[in-house]
């Protein structure tokens, strides 16, 4: 819902939906020569940033150059895939040698605020927030997911979401309208399944379950009441709907269990699936692989609720960073509206500012506008779990439940019951 990968050009999933299974990669030094260094061993004039390998945009390089000149420092931009970045970061926290600034895939800010490894930015927000439009010009969800106990610990850099991609030609040839509800989607998927082509393809990546749950009106976890996956009947119905699409109606293939999320995208580009659910991170590979495909992008489906899952990356400052004023200056510069505008023009990346959604180039872009219009209805399904510090165990159980229902076709009611019992154990 990378989110990313920055994409319509390569958004990296790099935003939230691709955290699991990202390809391993060694850190690459970019803005400064030499071996990778941490804060404590960096030269006095070096400013160290941990960044996602897919987000090294020219628009950001320009910001880095201006930042270097203004502050008389050299930026040491160390680029990682998410799993490697996390491994490096945890080691840094243990040793006490930390970078000046970190980009994260969504969810880490509150985790590290709870553990004491992220610095509160509230003092900077109180001083500079009004002038930079924060938080008033950021989509509200982006502020909520980067705050802890009433204080801001991170600032959203990209905001993406998950919606429906469809093959215009296939729907047109079948005489079908673009579906807007679950029922219409099922009817279309069944009608489009023929001649070796599936009407739809679902993802093996368990994080793709979140849009279905929010559209069903399900609250994954309520910290006040302790309720898990309620209303339960709606959670069961959401899971069973997906399973039945595959196993009962045969309108989608059984997802292949793997560590990558690109299966549906590849089927769609090969014109073997007419519809998929994904985010802007899949646009670039689809258009490059199948330039003749008539790509359509539609608003998120509606069931009980018209909603989708929010994704996207943020930035935070480690608690032991020696120069938080410099870190904050970097954050202010790279989140300016004109920088968002340049990055979108360069890569198609979606942004968190409300004013970004109103830019002429966003409103006039057929593809980007659909995603931008969906951002206000995007929800964060894991925030309440994150605030318990148990997201890792929750995700393990959610992945197991998702695979049992979607891939193995186990009854949704039984799988959800087992999931709830396991979650009750560690959430208490």
C-alpha positions as CSV (number, residue, x, y, z in Angstrom):
1,X,0.0,0.0,0.0
2,X,5.9,1.8,-1.5
3,X,5.2,2.5,-1.7
4,X,6.0,2.2,-2.0
5,X,9.2,1.9,-4.5
6,X,9.0,5.1,-5.7
7,X,7.8,4.8,-9.0
8,X,5.3,5.2,-11.1
9,X,8.7,5.2,-11.4
10,X,10.4,2.9,-9.0
11,X,8.7,3.8,-5.7
12,X,10.5,1.0,-3.9
13,X,8.4,-1.1,-1.8
14,X,10.3,0.1,-0.6
15,X,7.4,1.9,1.1
16,X,5.4,-0.2,3.3
17,X,4.1,-3.1,1.2
18,X,7.6,-4.3,0.3
19,X,9.3,-4.5,3.7
20,X,9.0,-8.2,3.7
21,X,11.2,-9.8,1.1
22,X,13.2,-6.9,-0.2
23,X,16.3,-8.0,-2.0
24,X,19.5,-7.8,0.0
25,X,22.0,-5.2,-1.0
26,X,25.2,-3.9,0.5
27,X,25.3,-0.2,1.4
28,X,26.4,2.1,-1.4
29,X,28.2,5.4,-0.6
30,X,27.0,8.2,-2.8
31,X,27.5,11.7,-1.8
32,X,30.9,11.2,-0.2
33,X,33.8,9.0,-1.0
34,X,35.3,6.6,1.4
35,X,34.2,3.6,3.6
36,X,30.8,3.7,5.3
37,X,31.1,5.5,8.7
38,X,28.8,6.0,11.6
39,X,28.3,9.3,13.4
40,X,31.1,8.8,16.0
41,X,33.8,7.9,13.4
42,X,32.7,10.4,10.8
43,X,34.9,13.4,10.0
44,X,33.8,16.5,11.8
45,X,32.4,18.0,8.6
46,X,30.5,14.9,7.6
47,X,26.7,14.5,7.9
48,X,25.6,10.9,7.7
49,X,22.2,9.9,6.3
50,X,20.8,6.3,6.0
51,X,18.6,6.2,2.9
52,X,16.6,3.7,0.8
53,X,18.5,2.7,-2.3
54,X,15.4,3.3,-4.5
55,X,14.9,6.9,-3.4
56,X,18.2,8.5,-4.6
57,X,16.4,11.1,-6.8
58,X,18.0,14.0,-8.6
59,X,15.6,16.3,-6.8
60,X,17.0,15.1,-3.5
61,X,20.6,15.4,-4.8
62,X,19.9,19.1,-5.4
63,X,18.7,19.5,-1.9
64,X,21.8,17.7,-0.6
65,X,24.1,20.1,-2.6
66,X,22.2,23.1,-1.2
67,X,22.4,21.7,2.4
68,X,26.1,21.1,2.1
69,X,26.8,24.6,0.9
70,X,24.6,26.2,3.6
71,X,26.0,24.2,6.5
72,X,29.6,23.6,5.3
73,X,29.3,19.9,5.6
74,X,29.7,16.9,3.3
75,X,26.7,14.5,3.2
76,X,27.6,10.9,3.5
77,X,24.5,9.3,1.9
78,X,24.5,5.6,2.7
79,X,22.0,3.6,0.6
80,X,20.4,0.4,1.7
81,X,17.6,-2.0,1.1
82,X,15.2,-2.0,4.0
83,X,16.3,-5.2,5.8
84,X,20.0,-4.2,5.6
85,X,19.2,-0.7,6.8
86,X,17.4,-2.1,9.8
87,X,20.2,-4.5,10.6
88,X,22.8,-1.7,10.4
89,X,20.6,0.6,12.5
90,X,20.0,-1.8,15.3
91,X,23.7,-2.4,15.5
92,X,24.3,1.3,15.7
93,X,21.8,1.7,18.4
94,X,23.6,-1.0,20.4
95,X,27.0,0.6,19.9
96,X,25.8,4.2,20.4
97,X,27.3,5.3,17.1
98,X,24.4,6.6,15.0
99,X,23.8,8.5,11.8
100,X,22.4,12.0,11.8
101,X,19.2,11.1,9.9
102,X,17.4,7.9,8.9
103,X,14.7,7.2,6.3
104,X,12.4,4.4,7.4
105,X,9.7,2.4,5.5
106,X,6.8,3.1,7.7
107,X,6.3,1.9,11.3
108,X,9.8,2.3,12.7
109,X,9.3,5.8,14.1
110,X,6.9,4.8,16.8
111,X,8.8,1.6,17.5
112,X,12.0,3.5,18.1
113,X,10.2,6.3,20.0
114,X,9.0,3.7,22.4
115,X,12.4,2.1,22.8
116,X,14.1,5.5,23.3
117,X,16.2,5.3,20.1
118,X,14.4,8.2,18.3
119,X,14.6,11.8,19.3
120,X,11.4,13.9,19.8
121,X,11.2,16.6,17.2
122,X,8.5,18.5,19.0
123,X,10.8,21.3,20.0
124,X,11.6,22.0,16.4
125,X,7.9,21.6,15.3
126,X,6.9,24.1,18.0
127,X,9.5,26.6,16.7
128,X,9.3,26.1,12.9
129,X,6.1,24.1,12.2
130,X,3.9,27.0,11.3
131,X,6.5,28.4,8.8
132,X,7.0,25.1,7.1
133,X,3.3,24.1,7.1
134,X,3.7,21.2,9.6
135,X,1.5,19.6,10.6
136,X,-1.3,21.6,9.0
137,X,-0.3,20.8,5.4
138,X,0.4,17.1,6.0
139,X,-2.3,14.5,5.6
140,X,-3.4,13.9,9.2
141,X,-2.6,10.2,9.1
142,X,1.0,10.9,8.4
143,X,1.3,13.0,11.6
144,X,-0.5,10.4,13.7
145,X,1.7,7.5,12.6
146,X,4.9,9.5,13.4
147,X,3.8,10.7,16.9
148,X,4.1,9.1,20.3
149,X,2.5,10.3,23.5
150,X,1.5,13.6,22.0
151,X,5.0,14.4,20.5
152,X,6.2,14.3,16.9
153,X,9.1,11.9,16.4
154,X,9.2,11.7,12.6
155,X,8.1,13.5,9.4
156,X,6.6,11.8,6.4
157,X,8.6,12.0,3.2
158,X,6.4,10.0,0.8
159,X,2.8,8.9,1.1
160,X,1.4,6.1,-1.1
161,X,-1.7,3.8,-1.1
162,X,-3.1,0.7,-2.6
163,X,-5.8,0.7,-5.3
164,X,-7.2,-1.1,-8.4
165,X,-5.2,-1.5,-11.6
166,X,-7.1,-2.9,-14.6
167,X,-6.6,-3.7,-18.3
168,X,-8.8,-1.3,-20.1
169,X,-8.9,-3.4,-23.3
170,X,-10.0,-6.5,-21.5
171,X,-12.8,-4.8,-19.7
172,X,-14.0,-3.0,-22.8
173,X,-14.0,-6.2,-24.9
174,X,-16.1,-7.9,-22.2
175,X,-18.5,-5.0,-22.1
176,X,-17.8,-4.3,-18.4
177,X,-17.7,-1.1,-16.4
178,X,-14.8,-0.5,-14.0
179,X,-15.9,-2.1,-10.6
180,X,-16.4,0.1,-7.6
181,X,-17.6,-2.4,-5.0
182,X,-16.6,-5.9,-4.0
183,X,-19.7,-7.4,-5.6
184,X,-18.9,-5.6,-8.9
185,X,-15.3,-6.7,-8.7
186,X,-16.3,-10.4,-8.2
187,X,-18.7,-10.3,-11.1
188,X,-16.1,-8.7,-13.3
189,X,-13.4,-11.1,-12.3
190,X,-15.6,-14.1,-13.0
191,X,-16.6,-12.7,-16.4
192,X,-13.0,-12.0,-17.4
193,X,-11.7,-15.4,-16.5
194,X,-11.3,-17.3,-19.7
195,X,-8.9,-18.4,-22.4
196,X,-6.0,-18.8,-20.0
197,X,-6.5,-15.3,-18.5
198,X,-7.6,-14.8,-14.9
199,X,-10.0,-12.0,-14.0
200,X,-7.8,-11.0,-11.1
201,X,-4.6,-11.9,-9.2
202,X,-4.1,-11.5,-5.4
203,X,-0.7,-11.1,-3.7
204,X,1.1,-13.7,-1.7
205,X,2.4,-10.8,0.5
206,X,0.3,-10.8,3.6
207,X,0.5,-7.0,3.9
208,X,-1.9,-6.8,0.9
209,X,-4.7,-8.0,3.3
210,X,-5.0,-4.5,4.9
211,X,-7.1,-2.8,2.2
212,X,-9.6,-5.6,2.4
213,X,-9.9,-5.4,6.1
214,X,-10.3,-1.6,6.2
215,X,-12.9,-1.7,3.4
216,X,-14.8,-4.3,5.5
217,X,-14.8,-1.9,8.4
218,X,-12.5,-4.1,10.5
219,X,-10.4,-2.6,13.3
220,X,-7.4,-5.0,13.6
221,X,-6.7,-4.0,17.2
222,X,-8.3,-1.7,19.7
223,X,-5.9,-0.8,22.6
224,X,-8.7,0.6,24.8
225,X,-10.9,-2.5,24.6
226,X,-8.4,-5.2,23.7
227,X,-10.7,-6.3,20.8
228,X,-8.9,-8.0,18.0
229,X,-10.1,-8.2,14.4
230,X,-13.6,-6.8,15.1
231,X,-16.3,-6.9,14.0
232,X,-15.3,-10.6,13.7
233,X,-18.0,-11.5,11.2
234,X,-16.7,-8.8,8.9
235,X,-13.1,-9.9,9.3
236,X,-14.1,-13.5,8.4
237,X,-16.1,-12.3,5.4
238,X,-13.2,-10.2,4.1
239,X,-10.8,-13.2,4.3
240,X,-13.3,-15.6,2.9
241,X,-14.1,-13.3,0.0
242,X,-10.5,-13.4,-1.1
243,X,-10.2,-17.2,-0.6
244,X,-13.4,-17.8,-2.6
245,X,-12.2,-15.6,-5.4
246,X,-9.3,-18.1,-5.8
247,X,-10.6,-21.5,-4.7
248,X,-14.3,-21.3,-5.3
249,X,-14.8,-19.1,-8.3
250,X,-11.4,-19.9,-9.9
251,X,-11.2,-16.3,-11.0
252,X,-7.7,-15.8,-9.6
253,X,-4.7,-18.1,-9.4
254,X,-3.4,-19.5,-6.1
255,X,-0.6,-17.1,-5.0
256,X,2.8,-18.6,-5.1
257,X,4.5,-18.5,-1.7
258,X,7.7,-16.6,-2.1
259,X,9.7,-13.7,-0.6
260,X,8.8,-11.2,-3.3
261,X,5.5,-9.3,-3.9
262,X,5.7,-9.0,-7.7
263,X,3.7,-12.0,-8.8
264,X,0.4,-10.2,-9.6
265,X,2.3,-7.4,-11.4
266,X,4.1,-9.9,-13.7
267,X,0.8,-11.7,-14.5
268,X,-0.9,-8.3,-15.2
269,X,2.0,-7.2,-17.5
270,X,1.9,-10.5,-19.3
271,X,-1.9,-10.0,-19.8
272,X,-2.7,-13.1,-17.9
273,X,-4.6,-11.2,-15.3
274,X,-7.1,-8.4,-15.9
275,X,-7.1,-6.7,-12.5
276,X,-4.7,-6.5,-9.6
277,X,-4.5,-4.5,-6.4
278,X,-1.3,-2.6,-5.8
279,X,0.2,0.9,-5.5
280,X,2.3,3.2,-7.7
281,X,5.4,1.1,-7.1
282,X,4.2,-1.3,-9.7
283,X,3.5,1.2,-12.5
284,X,7.0,1.5,-13.7
285,X,7.7,-2.2,-14.2
286,X,4.3,-2.7,-15.8
287,X,4.7,0.1,-18.3
288,X,8.3,-1.0,-19.1
289,X,7.4,-4.6,-19.5
290,X,4.1,-4.1,-21.4
291,X,4.2,-0.6,-23.1
292,X,1.2,-1.5,-25.2
293,X,-1.0,-2.5,-22.3
294,X,-4.0,-0.1,-21.8
295,X,-3.5,0.6,-18.2
296,X,-6.4,1.8,-16.1
297,X,-6.2,2.9,-12.5
298,X,-9.4,3.1,-10.5
299,X,-10.3,4.4,-7.0
300,X,-10.2,1.9,-4.1
301,X,-13.1,-0.5,-3.9
302,X,-15.9,0.1,-1.4
303,X,-17.5,-2.5,0.8
304,X,-18.8,-1.3,4.1
305,X,-16.2,1.5,4.0
306,X,-14.6,3.3,1.1
307,X,-11.0,3.2,2.2
308,X,-7.6,1.8,1.5
309,X,-4.3,1.2,3.2
310,X,-1.7,3.9,3.7
311,X,1.9,3.3,3.0
312,X,5.0,5.4,2.6
313,X,8.3,6.4,4.2
314,X,9.3,8.9,6.9
315,X,12.4,10.3,8.4
316,X,13.6,10.4,12.0
317,X,16.6,11.5,14.0
318,X,18.3,9.0,16.3
319,X,18.2,10.0,20.0
320,X,22.0,10.0,20.2
321,X,22.5,12.0,17.0
322,X,25.0,14.8,17.8
323,X,23.6,17.5,15.6
324,X,19.8,17.4,15.6
325,X,19.6,21.1,14.5
326,X,21.4,20.0,11.2
327,X,19.1,17.0,10.9
328,X,16.0,19.1,11.3
329,X,17.3,21.6,8.7
330,X,17.7,18.6,6.3
331,X,14.2,17.5,7.0
332,X,12.8,21.0,6.3
333,X,14.6,21.3,3.1
334,X,13.7,17.9,1.6
335,X,10.0,18.2,2.5
336,X,9.5,21.6,0.9
337,X,6.6,21.7,-1.5
338,X,8.9,22.6,-4.4
339,X,11.0,19.6,-3.7
340,X,7.9,17.3,-3.6
341,X,6.9,18.9,-6.9
342,X,10.3,18.1,-8.4
343,X,10.4,14.6,-7.1
344,X,7.0,13.8,-8.5
345,X,7.9,15.2,-11.9
346,X,11.0,13.1,-11.9
347,X,9.7,9.8,-10.5
348,X,5.9,10.0,-10.1
349,X,6.3,9.6,-6.3
350,X,3.3,10.5,-4.2
351,X,3.7,13.0,-1.4
352,X,2.1,13.7,2.0
353,X,1.4,17.4,1.7
354,X,-2.2,18.4,1.2
355,X,-1.1,21.2,-1.0
356,X,0.8,18.7,-3.2
357,X,-2.5,17.0,-4.1
358,X,-3.7,20.4,-5.5
359,X,-0.7,21.0,-7.8
360,X,-1.8,21.4,-11.5
361,X,0.6,18.6,-12.6
362,X,-0.9,16.3,-10.0
363,X,-4.5,17.1,-10.9
364,X,-3.9,16.9,-14.6
365,X,-2.0,13.6,-14.5
366,X,-4.4,10.7,-15.2
367,X,-2.6,8.1,-13.1
368,X,-1.2,10.2,-10.3
369,X,-4.5,12.0,-9.7
370,X,-6.3,8.7,-8.9
371,X,-3.8,7.9,-6.2
372,X,-3.7,11.4,-4.9
373,X,-7.5,11.5,-4.6
374,X,-7.3,8.3,-2.6
375,X,-4.8,9.5,0.0
376,X,-7.4,11.2,2.3
377,X,-9.2,7.8,2.7
378,X,-6.0,5.9,3.3
379,X,-5.8,4.3,6.8
380,X,-3.0,2.9,8.9
381,X,-4.0,-0.5,10.0
382,X,-1.0,-1.3,12.3
383,X,-0.6,1.8,14.4
384,X,-2.5,0.5,17.4
385,X,-0.4,-2.7,17.3
386,X,2.9,-0.7,16.8
387,X,2.2,1.2,20.0
388,X,2.2,-2.0,22.0
389,X,5.7,-2.8,20.8
390,X,4.5,-6.2,19.5
391,X,4.2,-5.5,15.8
392,X,6.8,-8.1,14.9
393,X,5.0,-10.9,16.6
394,X,1.7,-9.6,15.2
395,X,3.0,-9.7,11.7
396,X,4.3,-13.2,12.1
397,X,0.8,-14.4,13.0
398,X,-0.9,-12.3,10.4
399,X,1.3,-13.8,7.7
400,X,0.5,-17.3,8.9
401,X,-3.2,-16.6,9.0
402,X,-3.1,-15.0,5.5
403,X,-1.3,-17.9,4.0
404,X,-3.6,-20.5,5.6
405,X,-6.7,-18.8,4.2
406,X,-5.6,-17.4,0.9
407,X,-3.1,-20.0,-0.2
408,X,-4.1,-23.2,1.7
409,X,-7.9,-22.5,1.6
410,X,-8.4,-23.2,5.3
411,X,-11.7,-21.8,6.6
412,X,-11.4,-18.1,7.5
413,X,-13.3,-18.4,10.7
414,X,-10.9,-21.1,12.1
415,X,-7.7,-19.3,10.9
416,X,-8.9,-16.0,12.5
417,X,-9.8,-17.7,15.7
418,X,-6.3,-19.1,15.9
419,X,-4.8,-15.8,15.1
420,X,-6.8,-14.0,17.8
421,X,-5.8,-16.5,20.5
422,X,-2.1,-16.1,19.5
423,X,-2.4,-12.3,19.5
424,X,-4.2,-12.2,22.8
425,X,-1.2,-14.0,24.3
426,X,1.5,-11.5,23.4
427,X,-0.6,-8.3,23.4
428,X,-1.5,-8.9,27.1
